[in-house]
Amino acid sequence: MESDNFLRRNLPNILWIAAIVSIYFVLSSLIAPFSDGITLSSKIIGERLQEIGGFLFAILGGLAIIEIYFYQIFFRQPLNRTATIVTRAIQVAMGLLTFTFIIYFFNLTDLIKLGDSAIGKFVNMPVNSFANLQKSLISSKVATKDSAKMVAGIIFALGILVLYAIIQFASKPRNSRVGLAYLLIMPAFIGVLFLIIYPFLFEIKLAFSNASLGTQATKNAQYSLLFGWENLKMLFTGTVAKDAKFFEVFWRTILWTVINVTFHVLGGMGLAILLNRPLKFKGFYRTLLVIPWAIPTTIAAMALRSEFDSRYGLFNILLGNLNTWLTTVSQNTANIIGIGNGFAWLAATIGPVSWKQDPFWAFVSVLLANIWLGIPFMSVIILGGLQSISQEYYEAAEIDGATRWQQFRNITLPLLRPVLTPAIILGVVWTFNKFDIIYLITQGGPQEKTDILVSSMYKAAFQFYRYGFTAMFALVIFAILFIFTLFYLRVSDGLKSATE
């Protein structure tokens, strides 16, 4: 009995271990025949894991130091006046040190340039002290050249922990109404600062420069309002990529966005209404619906690119078969007045097309691909909104004699407004910036006739190396979408609840 209980308790762990071991041997047997020339070794793996571990440890350690700093500010109270002076002095010094490191990072990455000024020397002082500490450790043989940075980092962290310990012993606990909120939001704020705010500020700076391949990117670039004005003027009057003009690509982008979002919303609405009704195998249909959305866009786009091949693609094969059938029918009905001529006209009109060579059909091909990929997202969002609407509204409307269309117009649409507004805004923004479908299926061709603003911007950056111009291009796209969002929210009253 005891052995049975042991087996039952540990059966999941045993199964997991067996599965992992099986996967290891299966992968080993599959990779072993092709292992010649692979230089991967345990030493290389260990070095890479050490680098990744050190990077993650530095991030987590930095977050821990910042969290402890704010914890002691909000949840610790100094014991007396002397403790208050000591505590506040340490906290001010720590805050100044953190601010100095942020400014140093901005200076190191060329967001700001302090040079050899007094402020620059002050900002570089902590980093220079850290470098001097490494040299001292190496000269005193406390650490080797390879481990000096890690040892210096440990000493630096221990010094900060000592300061925190002093604050901890010189204070007592206290309650804070807002402290927990600051502690929870601080990691997100740091992530936003370095992953969103900093790149956006750098882009603004780059937009007012002459940075290009000729200036070695930002190394020898010059910055001024004049360069920003020249980039803006060139954007609207010159070419945005090779031959295409801004407004030509802009109106194509508007057409691309309107068609896609319209089909996404209408198609998603229709499918959501169908799936919201009592239906057998509803879970199976929902699974099928999500498949286009679940497939990685890159894989779907590359598969569809092959299907649009003029000779071997699925669409032209189907159109060719349809043309053959229409031709046969038109020949068999040639003696029937009207019908024979109708089938003959269809046979002459419908047939294989040049998807990649003709600009119109190339644009249609990327539209079809993106519509197919975008409908599932909108249908899932709208279906969630439909399921949140109480059936009591529809029952009351039926008692009052309202038709299905009246129920849809006066109940469904108003109550879906809080769901549709953010979904449409996200759809517009994502579609306006939908680079991958364009690039993977047509590469903007032929003759840049399927390029939209974001694909032209990509070419300006990575084919023609106009970095300052591209940064201004990106700011203009941001301004267009920002203005649209404000306008749409104002017109649709999307921020109001459905009951207002």
C-alpha positions as CSV (number, residue, x, y, z in Angstrom):
1,M,0.0,0.0,0.0
2,E,2.8,2.4,0.9
3,S,4.6,1.7,-2.4
4,D,1.3,2.3,-4.2
5,N,0.9,5.7,-2.5
6,F,4.5,6.6,-3.4
7,L,3.9,5.7,-7.0
8,R,0.7,7.7,-7.2
9,R,2.3,10.8,-5.6
10,N,5.3,10.8,-7.8
11,L,3.7,9.5,-11.1
12,P,3.5,13.0,-12.7
13,N,7.1,13.7,-11.9
14,I,8.2,10.3,-13.2
15,L,6.2,10.9,-16.4
16,W,7.8,14.3,-16.9
17,I,11.3,12.9,-16.4
18,A,10.6,10.1,-18.8
19,A,9.2,12.5,-21.4
20,I,12.3,14.8,-21.2
21,V,14.7,11.9,-21.4
22,S,12.8,10.5,-24.4
23,I,12.8,13.9,-26.2
24,Y,16.6,14.2,-25.5
25,F,17.3,10.8,-27.1
26,V,15.0,11.4,-30.0
27,L,16.6,14.7,-30.8
28,S,20.1,13.2,-30.4
29,S,19.2,10.4,-32.8
30,L,17.9,12.9,-35.3
31,I,20.8,15.4,-35.1
32,A,23.6,12.8,-34.8
33,P,23.7,11.9,-38.5
34,F,24.2,15.6,-39.4
35,S,26.6,16.6,-36.6
36,D,29.7,16.8,-38.8
37,G,31.0,20.4,-38.9
38,I,28.9,21.5,-35.8
39,T,31.3,23.4,-33.5
40,L,28.9,23.6,-30.6
41,S,30.4,22.2,-27.4
42,S,29.8,22.3,-23.7
43,K,32.4,25.0,-23.3
44,I,30.6,27.3,-25.8
45,I,27.2,26.5,-24.3
46,G,28.6,27.3,-20.8
47,E,30.0,30.7,-22.0
48,R,26.8,31.7,-23.7
49,L,24.7,30.7,-20.7
50,Q,27.1,32.7,-18.5
51,E,26.7,35.8,-20.6
52,I,22.9,35.4,-20.6
53,G,22.8,34.7,-16.9
54,G,25.0,37.7,-16.2
55,F,22.7,40.0,-18.3
56,L,19.6,38.7,-16.6
57,F,21.2,38.9,-13.2
58,A,22.2,42.5,-13.8
59,I,18.6,43.4,-14.9
60,L,17.0,41.7,-11.9
61,G,19.6,43.1,-9.5
62,G,19.0,46.6,-10.8
63,L,15.3,46.2,-10.4
64,A,15.8,44.8,-6.9
65,I,17.9,47.8,-5.9
66,I,15.3,50.3,-7.3
67,E,12.5,48.4,-5.6
68,I,14.3,48.4,-2.2
69,Y,15.0,52.1,-2.7
70,F,11.3,53.0,-3.1
71,Y,10.2,50.5,-0.4
72,Q,12.4,52.3,2.1
73,I,11.1,55.7,1.0
74,F,7.4,54.7,1.4
75,F,7.4,52.0,4.1
76,R,10.2,53.0,6.4
77,Q,10.2,56.0,8.8
78,P,13.5,57.3,10.4
79,L,13.7,56.8,14.2
80,N,14.9,60.3,15.1
81,R,16.2,63.5,13.7
82,T,19.8,62.2,13.2
83,A,18.5,59.1,11.5
84,T,16.4,61.3,9.3
85,I,19.4,63.3,8.1
86,V,21.5,60.2,7.5
87,T,18.7,58.4,5.8
88,R,17.7,61.2,3.5
89,A,21.3,62.0,2.6
90,I,21.8,58.3,1.5
91,Q,18.5,58.3,-0.4
92,V,19.4,61.6,-2.2
93,A,22.8,60.3,-3.1
94,M,21.3,57.0,-4.4
95,G,18.7,58.9,-6.5
96,L,21.4,61.2,-7.9
97,L,23.6,58.1,-8.7
98,T,20.7,56.5,-10.5
99,F,19.9,59.7,-12.5
100,T,23.6,59.9,-13.4
101,F,23.6,56.4,-14.8
102,I,20.6,57.2,-16.9
103,I,22.2,60.3,-18.3
104,Y,25.4,58.3,-18.9
105,F,23.4,55.8,-20.9
106,F,21.8,58.6,-23.0
107,N,25.3,60.1,-23.5
108,L,26.8,56.7,-24.4
109,T,24.1,56.0,-27.0
110,D,24.3,59.5,-28.5
111,L,20.9,60.7,-27.5
112,I,22.7,63.6,-25.8
113,K,26.3,64.6,-26.3
114,L,28.0,66.1,-23.2
115,G,31.6,65.8,-24.5
116,D,34.4,66.9,-22.1
117,S,32.3,69.5,-20.3
118,A,32.0,69.7,-16.6
119,I,28.7,67.9,-16.7
120,G,30.1,65.2,-18.9
121,K,33.0,64.6,-16.5
122,F,30.5,64.5,-13.6
123,V,28.3,62.0,-15.4
124,N,31.3,59.8,-16.3
125,M,32.6,59.8,-12.7
126,P,30.8,56.7,-11.4
127,V,31.7,54.7,-14.5
128,N,35.3,55.9,-14.3
129,S,35.4,54.9,-10.6
130,F,34.0,51.5,-11.5
131,A,36.8,51.1,-14.2
132,N,39.4,52.2,-11.7
133,L,38.1,49.6,-9.2
134,Q,38.6,46.9,-11.8
135,K,42.1,48.0,-12.4
136,S,42.9,48.0,-8.7
137,L,41.5,44.5,-8.3
138,I,43.7,43.3,-11.3
139,S,46.9,45.1,-10.0
140,S,46.4,43.7,-6.5
141,K,45.8,40.2,-7.9
142,V,42.4,40.0,-6.1
143,A,40.8,39.2,-9.4
144,T,41.9,38.2,-12.9
145,K,41.3,40.2,-16.0
146,D,38.3,38.1,-16.9
147,S,36.7,38.1,-13.5
148,A,37.5,41.7,-12.5
149,K,34.2,43.1,-13.9
150,M,32.1,40.6,-12.0
151,V,34.0,41.1,-8.7
152,A,33.8,44.9,-9.0
153,G,30.0,44.5,-9.7
154,I,29.7,42.4,-6.5
155,I,31.6,44.9,-4.5
156,F,29.4,47.7,-5.9
157,A,26.2,45.8,-5.1
158,L,27.5,45.0,-1.6
159,G,28.2,48.7,-1.0
160,I,24.6,49.6,-2.0
161,L,23.3,46.8,0.3
162,V,25.3,48.2,3.2
163,L,23.7,51.6,2.6
164,Y,20.3,50.0,2.5
165,A,21.1,48.1,5.7
166,I,22.0,51.4,7.5
167,I,18.6,52.9,6.4
168,Q,16.8,49.7,7.6
169,F,18.3,49.8,11.1
170,A,17.8,53.5,11.4
171,S,14.1,53.4,10.6
172,K,10.9,51.7,11.6
173,P,7.9,50.4,9.6
174,R,5.1,52.7,8.6
175,N,2.0,52.4,6.4
176,S,1.7,54.0,3.0
177,R,-1.4,54.4,0.9
178,V,0.4,54.8,-2.4
179,G,3.6,52.9,-1.8
180,L,2.5,49.6,-3.1
181,A,1.2,51.2,-6.3
182,Y,4.7,52.8,-6.9
183,L,6.4,49.5,-6.2
184,L,4.2,47.6,-8.7
185,I,4.4,50.2,-11.4
186,M,8.2,50.9,-11.2
187,P,9.4,47.8,-13.2
188,A,6.9,48.7,-16.0
189,F,8.0,52.3,-15.9
190,I,11.6,51.3,-16.3
191,G,10.7,49.1,-19.2
192,V,8.7,51.8,-20.9
193,L,11.5,54.3,-20.3
194,F,14.2,52.2,-22.1
195,L,12.1,50.3,-24.6
196,I,9.6,53.1,-25.7
197,I,10.5,56.6,-24.5
198,Y,14.2,56.4,-25.2
199,P,13.9,55.0,-28.8
200,F,11.2,57.6,-29.5
201,L,13.4,60.4,-28.3
202,F,16.3,59.1,-30.3
203,E,14.1,58.9,-33.4
204,I,13.1,62.6,-32.9
205,K,16.7,63.6,-32.7
206,L,17.6,61.5,-35.7
207,A,14.9,63.1,-37.7
208,F,16.7,66.4,-37.4
209,S,20.0,65.2,-38.8
210,N,21.7,64.4,-42.1
211,A,22.5,60.8,-40.9
212,S,23.0,58.5,-43.9
213,L,25.5,55.9,-45.2
214,G,27.7,58.8,-46.2
215,T,28.0,60.1,-42.6
216,Q,28.6,56.5,-41.3
217,A,25.1,56.5,-39.8
218,T,25.2,58.7,-36.6
219,K,29.0,58.7,-36.2
220,N,29.6,61.8,-38.3
221,A,26.1,63.1,-38.6
222,Q,25.1,66.7,-37.9
223,Y,22.0,67.8,-36.1
224,S,20.0,71.0,-36.5
225,L,16.5,72.3,-37.3
226,L,17.6,73.0,-40.8
227,F,18.3,69.3,-41.5
228,G,14.8,68.4,-40.0
229,W,13.2,70.9,-42.3
230,E,15.1,69.6,-45.3
231,N,14.1,66.0,-44.5
232,L,10.4,67.0,-44.1
233,K,10.5,69.0,-47.4
234,M,12.2,66.1,-49.2
235,L,9.5,63.7,-47.9
236,F,6.6,65.6,-49.4
237,T,8.3,66.9,-52.6
238,G,10.9,64.2,-53.4
239,T,10.8,60.4,-53.7
240,V,10.2,58.3,-50.7
241,A,12.0,55.2,-52.0
242,K,13.2,54.9,-55.6
243,D,10.7,56.5,-57.8
244,A,7.4,56.7,-55.8
245,K,6.2,60.0,-54.4
246,F,4.8,60.5,-50.9
247,F,1.2,61.3,-51.8
248,E,1.0,58.5,-54.4
249,V,2.0,56.0,-51.7
250,F,-0.1,57.8,-49.1
251,W,-3.4,57.4,-51.0
252,R,-2.6,53.8,-51.8
253,T,-2.0,53.3,-48.0
254,I,-5.4,54.9,-47.3
255,L,-7.1,52.6,-49.8
256,W,-5.3,49.6,-48.4
257,T,-6.3,50.4,-44.9
258,V,-10.0,51.3,-45.7
259,I,-10.5,48.1,-47.7
260,N,-8.8,45.8,-45.2
261,V,-10.5,47.3,-42.1
262,T,-13.9,47.3,-43.8
263,F,-13.7,43.6,-44.7
264,H,-12.2,42.8,-41.3
265,V,-15.1,44.4,-39.4
266,L,-17.9,43.3,-41.7
267,G,-16.5,39.7,-42.1
268,G,-15.7,39.5,-38.4
269,M,-19.2,40.8,-37.5
270,G,-20.9,38.3,-39.8
271,L,-18.9,35.3,-38.5
272,A,-19.3,36.5,-34.8
273,I,-23.1,36.7,-35.2
274,L,-23.3,33.2,-36.8
275,L,-21.1,31.7,-34.0
276,N,-23.1,33.5,-31.3
277,R,-26.3,31.6,-32.2
278,P,-27.1,28.1,-30.9
279,L,-25.1,25.8,-33.2
280,K,-23.7,22.3,-33.2
281,F,-20.0,21.8,-33.2
282,K,-19.6,25.5,-32.2
283,G,-16.2,24.8,-30.6
284,F,-14.9,23.1,-33.8
285,Y,-16.0,26.1,-35.9
286,R,-14.3,28.6,-33.6
287,T,-11.1,26.6,-33.8
288,L,-11.2,26.7,-37.6
289,L,-11.8,30.4,-37.4
290,V,-8.8,31.1,-35.3
291,I,-6.4,29.1,-37.5
292,P,-5.5,32.0,-39.9
293,W,-4.8,34.2,-36.9
294,A,-2.8,31.5,-35.1
295,I,-0.5,30.8,-38.0
296,P,2.6,33.0,-37.8
297,T,2.2,35.8,-40.4
298,T,5.6,35.1,-42.0
299,I,4.7,31.4,-42.7
300,A,1.2,32.3,-44.0
301,A,2.6,35.1,-46.2
302,M,5.3,32.9,-47.7
303,A,2.8,30.1,-48.4
304,L,0.4,32.6,-50.1
305,R,3.2,34.0,-52.2
306,S,3.6,30.6,-53.8
307,E,-0.2,30.3,-54.3
308,F,-0.1,33.5,-56.3
309,D,2.4,32.1,-58.8
310,S,1.3,32.7,-62.3
311,R,1.8,29.1,-63.5
312,Y,1.8,26.8,-60.5
313,G,-0.2,28.8,-57.9
314,L,-3.5,27.4,-56.7
315,F,-5.5,30.5,-57.6
316,N,-4.5,30.5,-61.3
317,I,-5.0,26.7,-61.5
318,L,-8.6,27.2,-60.2
319,L,-9.2,30.1,-62.6
320,G,-7.7,28.1,-65.4
321,N,-10.1,25.2,-64.7
322,L,-13.0,27.6,-64.4
323,N,-12.1,29.2,-67.7
324,T,-11.9,25.7,-69.4
325,W,-15.4,24.8,-68.0
326,L,-16.9,28.2,-69.1
327,T,-15.4,27.7,-72.6
328,T,-16.9,24.2,-72.9
329,V,-20.3,25.4,-71.8
330,S,-20.2,28.4,-74.1
331,Q,-19.5,26.1,-77.1
332,N,-22.3,23.7,-76.1
333,T,-24.8,26.6,-75.7
334,A,-23.6,28.6,-78.7
335,N,-27.0,28.1,-80.5
336,I,-29.0,29.4,-77.5
337,I,-29.5,33.1,-77.9
338,G,-28.3,35.1,-74.8
339,I,-27.0,32.2,-72.8
340,G,-24.2,31.2,-75.2
341,N,-23.1,34.8,-75.5
342,G,-23.1,35.2,-71.7
343,F,-20.9,32.1,-71.2
344,A,-18.6,33.2,-74.0
345,W,-18.2,36.6,-72.3
346,L,-17.5,35.0,-69.0
347,A,-14.9,32.6,-70.6
348,A,-13.2,35.6,-72.2
349,T,-13.2,37.6,-69.0
350,I,-12.4,35.0,-66.3
351,G,-9.1,33.2,-66.4
352,P,-5.5,33.1,-65.0
353,V,-4.1,36.5,-64.2
354,S,-0.6,37.9,-63.7
355,W,-0.6,38.3,-59.9
356,K,2.9,39.5,-59.6
357,Q,3.5,41.2,-62.9
358,D,0.3,43.4,-63.1
359,P,0.2,46.2,-60.5
360,F,-3.6,45.9,-60.1
361,W,-3.6,42.2,-59.5
362,A,-0.5,42.4,-57.3
363,F,-2.3,44.9,-55.0
364,V,-5.4,42.6,-55.1
365,S,-3.2,39.6,-54.0
366,V,-1.9,41.4,-50.9
367,L,-5.4,42.6,-50.1
368,L,-6.8,39.0,-50.2
369,A,-3.9,37.7,-48.0
370,N,-4.3,40.4,-45.4
371,I,-8.1,40.2,-45.3
372,W,-7.9,36.4,-44.8
373,L,-5.4,36.9,-42.0
374,G,-7.3,39.8,-40.3
375,I,-10.9,38.6,-40.1
376,P,-10.3,36.1,-37.3
377,F,-9.0,38.7,-34.8
378,M,-12.0,41.0,-35.4
379,S,-14.5,38.1,-35.2
380,V,-13.0,36.9,-31.9
381,I,-13.2,40.4,-30.4
382,I,-16.7,41.0,-31.6
383,L,-17.9,37.6,-30.5
384,G,-16.7,38.4,-27.0
385,G,-18.7,41.6,-27.1
386,L,-21.8,39.9,-28.3
387,Q,-21.6,37.3,-25.5
388,S,-21.5,40.1,-23.0
389,I,-24.9,41.5,-24.2
390,S,-27.8,40.3,-22.0
391,Q,-30.5,38.5,-23.9
392,E,-33.1,40.5,-21.9
393,Y,-32.7,43.4,-24.3
394,Y,-33.6,41.2,-27.3
395,E,-36.5,39.6,-25.5
396,A,-38.0,43.0,-24.6
397,A,-37.4,44.2,-28.2
398,E,-39.3,41.2,-29.5
399,I,-42.2,41.9,-27.2
400,D,-42.3,45.4,-28.6
401,G,-42.4,44.0,-32.1
402,A,-38.9,45.1,-33.2
403,T,-37.5,43.4,-36.3
404,R,-34.1,41.7,-36.4
405,W,-32.6,44.7,-38.2
406,Q,-34.0,47.1,-35.6
407,Q,-32.6,45.0,-32.8
408,F,-29.2,44.9,-34.5
409,R,-29.2,48.7,-35.1
410,N,-30.6,49.8,-31.8
411,I,-29.2,47.2,-29.4
412,T,-26.3,45.3,-30.8
413,L,-24.3,48.1,-32.4
414,P,-24.7,50.6,-29.5
415,L,-23.7,47.9,-26.9
416,L,-20.8,46.8,-29.1
417,R,-19.4,50.4,-29.3
418,P,-17.0,50.0,-26.3
419,V,-15.6,46.9,-28.0
420,L,-15.6,48.0,-31.6
421,T,-13.9,51.4,-31.0
422,P,-10.6,50.1,-29.7
423,A,-10.7,47.1,-32.1
424,I,-11.2,49.4,-35.1
425,I,-8.4,51.8,-33.9
426,L,-6.0,48.9,-33.4
427,G,-7.1,47.5,-36.8
428,V,-6.4,50.8,-38.6
429,V,-3.0,51.2,-36.9
430,W,-1.9,47.6,-37.5
431,T,-3.1,47.6,-41.1
432,F,-1.6,51.1,-41.8
433,N,1.8,49.7,-40.6
434,K,1.3,46.2,-42.1
435,F,4.8,45.7,-43.5
436,D,5.2,41.9,-43.5
437,I,2.5,41.0,-46.0
438,I,3.6,43.6,-48.5
439,Y,7.3,42.7,-48.2
440,L,6.9,38.9,-48.2
441,I,4.4,38.6,-51.1
442,T,5.3,41.4,-53.5
443,Q,8.3,43.3,-52.0
444,G,6.4,46.4,-53.0
445,G,6.5,45.5,-56.7
446,P,6.0,45.7,-59.5
447,Q,7.5,49.2,-59.9
448,E,6.7,50.1,-56.3
449,K,2.9,49.9,-57.1
450,T,2.0,47.8,-54.0
451,D,4.2,49.8,-51.6
452,I,2.5,51.5,-48.7
453,L,4.1,54.1,-46.5
454,V,5.8,51.7,-44.0
455,S,7.3,49.5,-46.8
456,S,8.6,52.6,-48.6
457,M,10.0,53.8,-45.3
458,Y,11.8,50.4,-44.9
459,K,13.3,50.8,-48.4
460,A,14.5,54.3,-47.6
461,A,16.3,53.0,-44.5
462,F,17.7,49.7,-45.6
463,Q,18.1,50.0,-49.3
464,F,19.0,53.7,-49.7
465,Y,20.4,54.2,-46.1
466,R,18.7,57.6,-45.6
467,Y,18.5,57.4,-41.8
468,G,17.6,61.0,-40.9
469,F,15.0,61.1,-43.7
470,T,13.6,57.7,-42.5
471,A,13.3,59.0,-39.0
472,M,11.3,62.0,-40.2
473,F,9.2,59.7,-42.3
474,A,8.4,57.6,-39.2
475,L,7.4,60.7,-37.3
476,V,5.0,61.7,-40.0
477,I,3.4,58.3,-40.0
478,F,3.1,58.5,-36.2
479,A,1.4,62.0,-36.5
480,I,-1.1,60.7,-39.1
481,L,-2.2,57.8,-36.9
482,F,-2.2,59.9,-33.8
483,I,-4.5,62.5,-35.4
484,F,-6.7,59.8,-36.8
485,T,-7.1,58.2,-33.3
486,L,-8.0,61.5,-31.7
487,F,-10.5,62.3,-34.5
488,Y,-12.1,58.9,-34.5
489,L,-12.5,58.9,-30.7
490,R,-14.1,62.3,-30.9
491,V,-16.5,61.4,-33.7
492,S,-17.5,58.0,-32.4
493,D,-17.6,58.8,-28.7
494,G,-15.7,55.6,-28.2
495,L,-14.5,56.5,-24.7
496,K,-18.1,56.6,-23.4
497,S,-19.8,53.5,-22.0
498,A,-22.7,51.9,-23.9
499,T,-25.2,53.2,-21.4
500,E,-24.3,56.9,-21.6
